[in-house]
Amino acid sequence: MKFSKLAQVFEKIEKTSSRLAITHLLSDLFTKLNNVEIEKTAYLLQGRVAPLYETTEFRIAEKMVIKSILFALNLDRSLFIKEYEKKGDLGIAVEHFKNQYPSLEEKDLDITHVYEDLKRLALAEGAKSQEIKVGILAHLIRQLDPLSCRFLVRIPLSMLRLGFSDMTVLDAYSWMMTGDKSLRKKIEDVYHVRPDLGQIGRLLKEKGIITLRHVSPRIFTPVIMMRAERLSSGEEIIEKIGRCSIEPKYDGFRLQAHYLKNKNELRLFSRNLDDVSYMYPDIVEGIKKEVKCEEIIFEGEAVGFDPNTGNFLPFQETVQRKRKYDIEEKIKEIPLKFFSFELLYLDGESYINVPFHQRREKLEKAVDGKKDVYKDTVLIASNTVTDDAKKIELLFDEMVTKGLEGIVAKKLDGVYQAGARGWNWIKFKRSYSSKIEDTIDCLVMGYDYGRGKRAKFGIGAFLAGVYDEKEDKYVTVAKIGTGLTDEEWKDLKKKCDRFISSSKPALYEVDKAMAPDIWVKPFLVTEIKADEITRSPVHTAGRLMKSSKNGKGQEVEKAGLALRFPRLVRFRDDKRPEDTTTLKELEEMYKAATHHK
């Protein structure tokens, strides 16, 4: 298929406000692609040339893209910048000048040709790499038609985001195969273990759904991490899962370690699939020295440790280790301990579908649970097996006293539910009243212009939402205007302006009363603290239409859920939009809180 045809599909998606319509557009596109094209197109749809977990990045700044455009079209810089500032979009600006100054070099290039050139751009390294990148992009700009150029220049800047999620792509794969979404669950289960949209699309094209049945974890391909449900008492936990294992809940960085001993290669992946090995060389070396096996995938939490007091550091201090520069200095200042708690793969065998008590036993042998917190880097999370509700409550109090977040209860025969939030893991979150003790992870959906003091920032409040997994959409819970410093407001505006959407993204359900001045495509997760969860007629989280009619024969609307007195705690760059708190989880928190009133 020609890239010009793909650009036409991009344009249709950009103009579409219906998620179902986008799914059909993608399905139709995938049907027309061959097995090579579908793999490369899936990556391009993500604004990449490789799966999310690979470190293949474009590493090209906006000023370099502008340089490529000026070089390609022989434009005066001031003329282009004036048009760019007027349009507010680099893609639309280059499309404008391509229409005015068509090139004699224009060709109808194949998708694979454009993809390979973009991959060369991403892989360019060395002293002259910047010149090479500019040259490759400029050559493509000269060759492609105006509409194609609009989307081309957005890709290396990670600004292509078309307003749909990976889940929409999985739905489209199902529609491609069967004409409906009946295969979505099977494809999603595979995606959670192998989060590679390109590879999944190619395998479906080549061999059909049968080829995906036996997919298991693979070293250096991160498994999407399992998440826990919440309950607010020991009694509820025992009632739900019976005799269980109780582990500390650490407040640090959750990491997934992949180690291949014979090649002495180890990678650490974050919750959002980023390879962060370079940030934590002390953990890398610790695993290589202390873990006893040939190959392993296991998970744990990296927590700051004070060797003088023997105490764990609060997250506000641990977070200082998350950096790209001056890492060695911070290692001395804030050493990390890696508390392992889950085994996914060991020496050629998958443990995802093995009961927890067996996973734990194997993990203890590989990691060696009898270690010294002062001398060793890799430790194993302590655990207590019990069916005593009071003991669970006491363990919670003990962990909080030690400065930890609390506890996690694990079902002894529970499997590892990759990518899912299930009852095999339960976070204990005590609730004393209608107030909520836990924080909520929300997606930034848009923002309002600043007024008064914040007028100079151009932002004064942002719209926040949670994820409705069932409908694959984001629903609103708050509009937040407090909890940010002046610098954080400026930073938030800068982050958001890279992903502005000209209209409401198809994945958003927003009441007209809550519509922001500026829509933002799904990309940024924030951690929010609020006093309580209440009902609100203007927020769409859990808002339903009652089947009963009122006296006038009209349907009566049920108010949605909203956060009372919400404020920002921190930005969660380690989480993907799909990792926000779910609507189901919010509803459970609301029920638990109102139950304790």
JOMO-V83157 format. One record per residue. PHI is phi in whole degrees, -180 to 180 (* if undefined). NEAR is the number of other C-alpha atoms within 8 Angstrom. D_LAST is the distance of its C-alpha to the last C-alpha in Angstrom with 1 decimal. Layout:
# JOMO-V83157
PHI	NEAR	D_LAST
PHI	NEAR	D_LAST
This chain:
# JOMO-V83157
*	9	60.6
-78	9	61.4
-64	12	58.8
-61	12	59.5
-69	8	58.0
-64	11	54.9
-62	11	54.6
-65	10	54.7
-67	10	51.8
-55	10	49.9
-65	8	50.6
-63	8	49.4
-63	10	46.1
-60	8	45.7
-92	6	46.2
-98	10	43.9
-103	9	40.3
-104	8	39.7
-63	11	38.6
-63	6	40.4
-63	9	43.5
-64	12	43.4
-58	12	43.0
-68	10	46.2
-63	10	48.0
-67	10	47.4
-60	12	48.3
-64	9	51.5
-62	10	52.3
-62	11	51.8
-61	8	53.9
-84	7	56.8
-90	10	56.6
-85	8	58.5
-67	11	56.9
-77	8	57.9
-65	11	56.8
-67	13	53.3
-65	14	52.6
-69	13	53.7
-66	10	52.1
-59	11	48.7
-69	14	48.9
-62	11	50.1
-61	10	47.2
-89	8	45.0
72	13	47.4
-140	13	48.9
-124	12	51.9
-157	7	50.2
-59	11	46.9
-58	10	43.9
-83	10	44.2
-85	8	47.9
-84	7	48.7
-72	8	51.2
-117	7	50.4
-73	9	52.5
48	6	52.4
-136	10	53.8
-86	7	52.7
-58	7	52.8
-65	6	55.9
-75	9	57.7
-65	12	56.7
-61	8	58.1
-60	9	61.2
-64	12	61.6
-65	13	61.4
-62	12	64.0
-67	9	66.3
-67	10	66.0
-105	11	66.7
55	7	68.8
-101	9	66.7
-75	7	66.8
-59	7	63.6
-63	6	63.0
-64	8	63.5
-68	11	60.9
-61	8	58.3
-61	8	58.7
-69	9	58.0
-62	12	55.1
-66	8	53.5
-70	6	54.1
-79	9	52.6
74	7	49.8
-149	8	50.2
-62	11	52.7
-63	12	53.2
-68	10	53.9
-66	14	56.3
-69	12	58.4
-63	12	58.4
-58	9	59.8
-75	9	62.7
-66	13	63.4
-68	8	64.0
-78	6	66.3
-127	7	68.2
-62	7	68.5
-99	9	69.8
-72	4	72.9
-87	6	71.2
-58	10	68.5
-137	7	68.1
-92	10	65.8
-73	11	64.3
-72	9	62.6
-57	13	58.9
-64	8	60.1
-65	8	62.5
-64	11	59.8
-58	11	57.4
-64	8	60.1
-65	9	61.0
-66	12	57.4
-68	9	57.2
-60	8	60.4
-61	12	58.8
-65	12	55.7
-87	9	57.9
-63	10	60.4
-137	6	60.6
103	5	63.0
-59	5	64.9
-104	7	65.6
-62	9	62.3
-65	9	61.3
-64	7	64.6
-63	10	64.3
-61	12	60.8
-61	12	62.0
-65	9	65.0
-63	11	63.2
-67	13	60.8
-62	12	63.6
-63	9	65.7
-66	9	62.9
-62	12	62.4
-66	11	66.1
-83	12	66.1
-87	13	63.0
-74	12	62.7
-55	11	60.7
-63	10	57.5
-61	12	57.6
-66	14	57.8
-56	14	54.7
-85	12	52.6
-57	10	54.9
-71	12	54.3
-77	13	50.5
-61	12	50.5
-67	13	51.6
-95	11	49.2
56	9	46.2
-117	10	45.7
-72	11	46.5
-24	11	42.8
-99	9	43.1
88	10	39.4
-130	11	38.8
-102	7	37.4
-59	7	39.1
-64	8	37.2
-65	12	39.2
-64	11	42.4
-64	11	41.5
-60	12	41.0
-65	14	44.3
-62	12	46.0
-64	15	44.8
-62	12	46.2
-61	12	49.4
-83	9	49.8
-127	9	48.8
81	7	48.2
-156	9	44.5
-100	10	41.5
-65	7	41.9
-93	10	42.8
-55	11	39.9
-63	7	37.9
-65	7	41.1
-68	12	42.1
-65	10	38.6
-60	9	38.6
-68	12	41.9
-59	11	40.8
-65	11	38.0
-90	14	40.7
-129	14	43.4
-74	13	41.9
-129	9	45.3
-61	13	45.4
-66	13	49.2
-64	8	50.0
-63	11	47.8
-61	13	49.5
-64	12	53.0
-64	13	52.4
-64	12	51.2
-66	9	54.3
-76	7	56.7
-131	8	55.6
82	10	52.7
-65	9	49.3
-61	6	51.0
-71	9	51.7
-92	12	48.0
-68	7	47.2
-113	5	48.2
-73	8	46.7
-131	7	45.5
-57	12	44.6
-133	7	47.5
-55	11	48.2
76	7	47.5
-113	9	45.6
-65	15	41.9
-87	11	39.4
-66	12	36.3
-69	8	33.6
-71	11	31.0
-125	9	27.3
-108	11	24.3
-83	11	21.2
-122	11	17.8
-141	12	15.7
-116	10	13.2
-158	11	14.7
-62	13	18.3
-62	8	17.9
-63	9	16.9
-65	13	19.9
-63	13	22.3
-63	7	21.3
-81	7	22.0
-127	10	25.2
70	9	26.3
-57	11	28.5
-148	13	28.3
-98	12	29.5
-107	13	27.3
-122	12	28.6
-65	13	27.8
-106	10	26.3
-82	9	28.7
-112	10	28.3
-147	11	31.6
-105	9	33.7
-80	10	33.5
-130	12	37.1
-115	13	39.0
-99	12	42.5
-121	14	45.5
-129	15	48.6
-120	12	52.1
-64	10	54.2
-64	6	57.7
-105	5	57.3
52	8	55.4
-114	8	52.9
-141	11	49.2
-131	12	46.6
-112	12	43.1
-113	15	40.8
-86	13	37.5
-60	13	34.5
-98	8	36.1
77	10	39.5
-76	11	41.3
-80	11	44.0
-114	10	43.1
-55	11	45.6
-65	6	47.5
-77	10	44.5
-128	10	44.2
-61	8	47.7
-67	10	46.7
-72	12	44.4
-57	12	47.2
-67	8	49.8
-62	12	47.5
-65	10	46.9
-60	11	50.6
-84	6	51.6
-107	9	48.9
-91	11	48.0
-107	7	50.4
-172	9	51.0
-88	10	53.1
-152	13	50.3
-155	15	46.6
-124	13	43.4
-145	13	40.4
-119	13	37.2
-167	12	35.7
-122	13	34.0
-89	12	36.2
-127	16	34.9
-66	15	36.6
-134	12	38.0
-102	11	39.4
-67	7	42.4
-76	4	42.9
-106	5	39.5
80	8	38.7
-98	9	35.2
-83	11	33.7
-87	11	33.5
-65	9	30.4
-57	10	30.4
-58	6	31.7
-91	10	34.8
-58	13	35.2
-63	9	35.1
-66	8	38.4
-78	12	40.1
-86	7	39.4
-154	8	42.6
-101	7	46.0
-129	4	48.2
53	7	49.0
-68	11	47.3
-61	6	49.6
-65	7	48.9
-71	11	45.1
-60	11	45.7
-68	7	47.2
-76	6	44.5
-131	12	41.5
-68	11	42.4
-110	12	40.2
-115	14	39.3
-106	13	38.7
-90	12	36.4
-82	13	37.2
-144	11	34.8
-146	10	36.0
-114	15	39.5
-112	14	40.4
-158	14	44.2
-149	13	46.9
46	8	50.7
88	6	51.0
-121	6	48.3
-78	10	44.9
-116	11	41.9
-61	11	39.3
-99	7	39.4
-93	11	39.9
-55	11	37.1
-56	13	35.2
-62	8	36.7
-78	8	40.2
-61	13	39.3
-63	11	38.1
-61	8	41.3
-68	9	43.5
-64	12	41.7
-61	10	42.1
-70	9	45.9
-73	9	46.2
-94	13	44.3
73	11	45.0
-70	8	42.0
-90	4	44.0
-128	8	44.2
-102	6	44.2
-63	8	41.5
-82	6	44.1
-102	6	47.0
-102	11	45.6
-96	12	43.8
-98	14	42.5
-122	14	40.3
-118	12	38.1
-61	9	34.4
-65	6	33.8
-147	8	32.2
-130	7	31.1
-94	8	31.2
-155	10	28.8
-127	8	27.0
-101	9	25.2
-61	11	21.4
-67	8	21.5
-64	9	24.4
-61	11	22.4
-63	10	19.8
-67	8	22.8
-63	9	24.5
-60	11	21.6
-61	9	21.7
-63	8	25.5
-68	14	25.7
-64	10	23.4
-61	7	25.7
-79	8	28.6
90	10	27.4
-93	12	26.5
-74	10	23.6
152	14	22.3
-138	13	23.5
-126	12	24.4
-99	13	24.9
-121	13	27.9
-67	14	28.9
-62	10	32.3
-103	8	34.1
-76	10	32.3
-91	10	34.6
-85	13	34.4
-92	10	33.0
-55	12	34.7
73	11	33.0
-112	8	30.0
-109	9	26.4
-136	11	26.1
-83	10	24.6
-75	12	27.7
-124	12	25.9
-133	14	22.3
-82	12	20.8
-86	14	18.3
-130	11	15.6
-67	8	13.1
-125	12	9.5
-99	8	7.8
-157	9	5.0
-72	13	5.3
-73	10	8.8
-100	13	11.4
-86	8	13.8
-91	6	16.5
-89	9	19.1
-128	9	20.1
-89	12	23.8
-123	13	25.0
-91	15	28.5
-79	15	30.3
-104	13	31.5
172	14	33.3
-145	15	33.6
-102	11	34.4
-63	11	37.4
-76	13	37.0
-129	8	37.5
63	5	38.5
-61	6	38.7
-85	10	37.6
-58	11	40.4
-70	6	42.7
-82	10	40.3
79	9	40.3
-152	15	36.5
-132	14	33.6
-164	12	30.6
-130	14	30.0
-87	14	28.2
-121	14	26.0
-142	14	25.2
-117	16	24.1
-99	13	26.3
-91	12	26.2
-61	8	28.2
-62	4	28.9
-100	5	30.6
51	10	31.8
-151	10	30.6
-109	12	28.5
-120	15	25.8
-84	14	24.5
-131	13	21.1
-167	12	22.2
-119	9	25.3
-111	11	25.5
-130	9	27.8
-132	8	26.6
94	7	26.8
-113	10	30.4
-78	6	33.5
-57	6	36.7
-66	7	38.1
-68	8	35.1
-62	12	35.4
-64	10	39.1
-66	8	38.4
-63	8	35.9
-60	11	38.4
-63	8	41.1
-63	8	39.2
-66	11	38.1
-67	8	41.6
-77	7	43.0
-129	12	41.0
-65	10	41.1
-115	10	41.2
-71	6	43.2
-146	5	40.8
-62	8	37.3
-58	12	37.3
-62	10	37.3
-84	12	34.2
-100	10	32.0
-117	9	30.1
-135	10	29.5
-68	9	29.0
-55	5	32.0
-67	5	29.9
-104	10	28.8
-58	7	32.3
-79	10	33.4
-66	8	36.9
-128	11	37.8
-86	14	36.8
-126	14	36.7
-68	13	37.4
-64	10	34.9
-159	9	35.7
-112	12	33.4
-105	15	30.0
-125	13	27.8
-95	13	24.9
-119	13	22.1
-108	11	19.3
-142	12	16.5
-75	11	13.6
-164	10	11.3
-104	13	12.2
-129	9	12.6
-92	8	15.0
-143	9	18.5
-76	8	21.8
-107	9	24.0
-109	17	22.7
-100	15	23.9
-67	13	21.5
74	9	20.6
-78	11	22.2
-126	8	23.9
-96	8	26.3
-67	9	25.4
-75	6	28.4
-72	6	28.4
-111	10	30.5
-89	8	30.1
-62	5	32.8
-94	5	35.0
79	6	35.0
-107	7	33.1
-70	10	30.2
-102	10	26.8
-90	8	24.9
-91	9	21.3
-63	13	19.7
-84	14	19.4
-95	15	16.9
-144	13	17.4
-93	12	16.6
-95	10	15.7
53	7	18.2
-78	12	19.9
-149	12	22.8
-73	13	25.4
-98	9	25.5
-169	7	28.7
-81	9	30.9
-111	9	30.9
-68	7	34.5
-85	7	34.2
-119	11	32.2
-89	12	33.5
-53	10	31.9
-70	7	31.1
-92	7	29.1
-65	14	26.4
-54	11	22.8
-89	10	23.0
-60	13	21.3
-60	7	20.4
-65	10	18.8
-63	9	16.8
-64	10	15.6
-66	9	14.6
-63	10	12.7
-65	11	10.9
-64	8	10.2
-64	11	9.1
-67	14	6.7
-69	9	5.2
-65	7	5.6
-93	9	3.8
-65	7	0.0
